[in-house]
Every structure is written in structure tokens, then in C-alpha cells.
Amino acid sequence: MAKKGSSAGKTLLFFGIFLIVLVGAGFGLRAAGIIGGAEEGVSVETEKAKLKTITQLVSASGKIQPEVEVIIRPDVSGEIIELAVNEGDFVRKGDLLVRLKPDIFKARIDDLNAALLTQKARLEQARASLIQAEAAHLKNKELYEKDIISELDFIQTKSNYDSQKASLKASQYQIQSAEAQLRKAEEELEQTVIRAPQDGTVTGLAVEFGERVLGNSQMAGTEMMRVSLLDKMEVLVEVNENDIVNISALDTTRIEVDAYPERRFNGIVTEIANSARITGAGSNEQVTNYQVKVRIITPHNLNMTGAVLVQSETSENPEENFSPNFKPGMSATVDIETKTAKNVVSVPIKAVTVRDFAKDKKDRKSKAEDTTNAEEQSSEEVDDNLIIKKEDIRKVVFIVEEGIAVRYEVETGISDNTHTQILSGVNAGDEIVIGSYRTLSKNLTNGEKVKVDNNSSTFASVN
């Protein structure tokens, strides 16, 4: 009995192994396309070409900054004896910001006043000397005409008279110089009091009470603070040289700020730089960008305009009264709308691929040569072969027609993030092959049989 059981077990084991091998071979042949699937064709994913409005975007990142920002630097050097503002304060034009110690400038004014009085006294002396010299000259002139004095005496008195007139003019000029120096000193004294040049918010306060600052006499003075209009903000972005040619002033934009996720704000292009900013010059990593300024036109920073705040009831829907508060230096991403095409034939971007048409010509040439005697080939045919070897890359899409993938050459227009405009080669409603990426970009050929499978999970791992 034991032998029969053992024999039956071995039979079942061999039978099971045989079934496993048979099933595995069947799967292998199916995967190789030898059996099964040959009639079904290559699995592809499709989508209908449709009419759509396409807006071409140029994306760039940058920082938020005020449109108007005034850097406050002192014109004179001195010690800060009064700091009237704190960072974040709103100031009106003419409000006191900083007061510097004026003692040195007051002393200089006193010194110049004394010098001016001295010059005025000298002027009176010169005027008196001139009157005396004039009287002597007129007297000697009469005596000379009567031949009572010699010509030499007359010339001496005339020279003395002319010299006194020149001295009087010199004294007058010295008074003008002293008055100019006094006005300059008085202006410097006024410059020890620094006031706001415009309405705005104090940003970037960089000095403290008692600190000594340098003026703008020979070099840029100490930066004390900045006064900015925070209710008029812009985004400064850098756009690559390949995209800058598509941007024009007044292009509308969509702005995303990192501090306000899932929100979009409106903007407009106000300024495009003409000079490039080059990084990595002379290396393989050289990048050429141009700065573009985008004004934020969505109302913002409404509580930073200096207006009197009025208490009001909160709305049931906070989104209705939402107003963003942007600060200088915040990161932002800008999508600039450069061109728009309305109601045009469009397909997904991934549906457009490229093929080498010269390779097809070469394949047809090779087939023709197989049926022709090699000895009858002429030198012209050899030259033609050399020309055929050149690449002829064209944009194409594959359209499914009765289970067959038919290749069509297309001409494309503008694109957005998902779709591209088709100018020729495709009509609205055509079933376009859009995947998988490997099949569409390399393997799919013109006239190949396909099986449509639009189950996204099938292509999730392939794409």
C-alpha cells in the first residue's frame, strides 16, 4: 500500500510541474507576441482633439518689492540725537524722521557771521579810502592842467585812485563770498533735521539713537532707513533670453505668492530691461536673463496707506473682504500671458512627437535596391543615397482610424501647460494617440495595428 501511495504522489507532482511549465510558456509566448495579442495590436491611450482657448505662458520666479522706495541718507555727518520713527511706522511727507547734533554747524555759522561783519567793515574802509583818493586825484588834475605840478605827481594820484576803486570791488566780492559760505552753513544746519520726502512706510530701519552717521560729501552716506509705498507693490523676476522675446509691456499675469498658497493674484507687466544679467560667463553654465517688473493690481496692503481705521462688523464670509499684506522680499512665481488663441484645434502636448522622414525614404530605397541588379546602380543613385542619409525631422501625431495608427505631419502653434495648438494636420474630433510615452515616442509606426485602452491605471507606471 505504501508503494502505491508513493507512486501516485510522484505522478501528481510531475503533472503539477508540467502544468506550471505549460502555463509559463504560454505567458512567455503571449508576452513575446508569438501567440495571442497579435490580432489585438499595441495598447495605446487616446484622447479626442478638441476646440480650446490656449494661452501661452512664460513662467518666472522673483521677489516682491515696493514700486517706489526711497533710501534715506544724511547729507551731513553727525550724531543722532533724535530718532522719531520706528520700523513699520507710516509717515507723511515732511514728518520728522531723524535729528542730528547741530552744535558744530551752529558754531560755524557764528564764525561765518563774524567773518561777514569783518568784510563789511573792510568795505567801509575801502569806500572811505576811495573817497579820499578821488578828491586827491581831482585836485591834482586841476593843478596838472595849470602846469603847477609835474606829470609824475599827477600819475601817482591817478594810480592811487584806480587802486582804491579795485580795492572797493574786491571788498564787495569778499562780502558776497562770505554770504555764500554763510548760506551754505545755514543749509547744512537745516540738513541736520531729516524729514520724510514722501508718504510711505518706514522699512529697513538701520540706525539707532546715539549712532554717528556719515554724510554724502565724498561718498555714499550711511543708509539710515527706507520709506516705501507698500500699497503699490511689484514682483521683480528674471526671464530667460529664449522667453523674453515673447513678453510685451502691459501683458497680463497670474501671480502666486508662497506666503498665500492656493491663491492667485492679478498683475501686469510694467517694465522690461534692455540690458542682460549674465551669470557663469564663459563657462558651460552661462545663463542670460532679463529683469521684468510686474505690478500687482489686486488690492493689497490696504492697512498700510495711512488711512484712519474704522471699526466695522466682520462679514460672514471672510473671503469677501480678504486683502493680502505683502512684504518686501516675499517669494513669488509669475505666469505671464503672452499670446492667446481662441477656439482653436488643440491636442495634449504629449501627443505631438517627432519622426525622421528621411529614414522612411531610406527604407523604401533599400527595398527597391533588393529587387534591382547591383551592377546597374549608377553614380547618381550613389549620390542620392548620400542625400537620403540626412535627417528630416518633422512633428507628427498618430490618429487611430479603424484600429490602425495613422501618422500625420502637423504644424503647431502656441502651447499652454497641457495643450498645444494644431495649425494643420488634425481636425476637431480626431482620436489622437497620447500614450504610453515609450510607445508614442519610439516604438509606434505608421499603419501599425493598435488597441485603445484608456484606463489611466494601465499607463500610470509607463508614463
Secondary structure, DSSP 8 states (H G I E B T S, - for coil): -HHHHHHHHHHHHHHHHHHHHHHHHHHHHHHHTSSSSTTT-EEEEEEE-EEEEEEEEEEEEEEEEESSEEEE--SS-EEEEEE---TT-EE-TT-EEEEE--HHHHHHHHHHHHHHHHHHHHHHHHHHHHHHHHHHHHHHHHHHHTTSS-HHHHHHHHHHHHHHHHHHHHHHHHHHHHHHHHHHHHHHHHTTEEE-SSSEEEE-----TT-EE--SSSS-----EEEE-TTSEEEEEEEEHHHHTT--TT-EEEEEETTSTT--EEEEEEEE-SS-EEESTTSTT-EEEEEEEEEE-S---GGGS----------SSGGGG------TT-EEEEEEEEEEEEEEEEEEGGG-EEEEHHHHHHHHHHHHHHTS-GGG--HHHHHHHHHHTS--EEEEEEEEETTEEEEEE-EEEEE-SSEEEEEES--TT-EEEEE-HHIIIII--TTEEEEE---HHHHHTT-
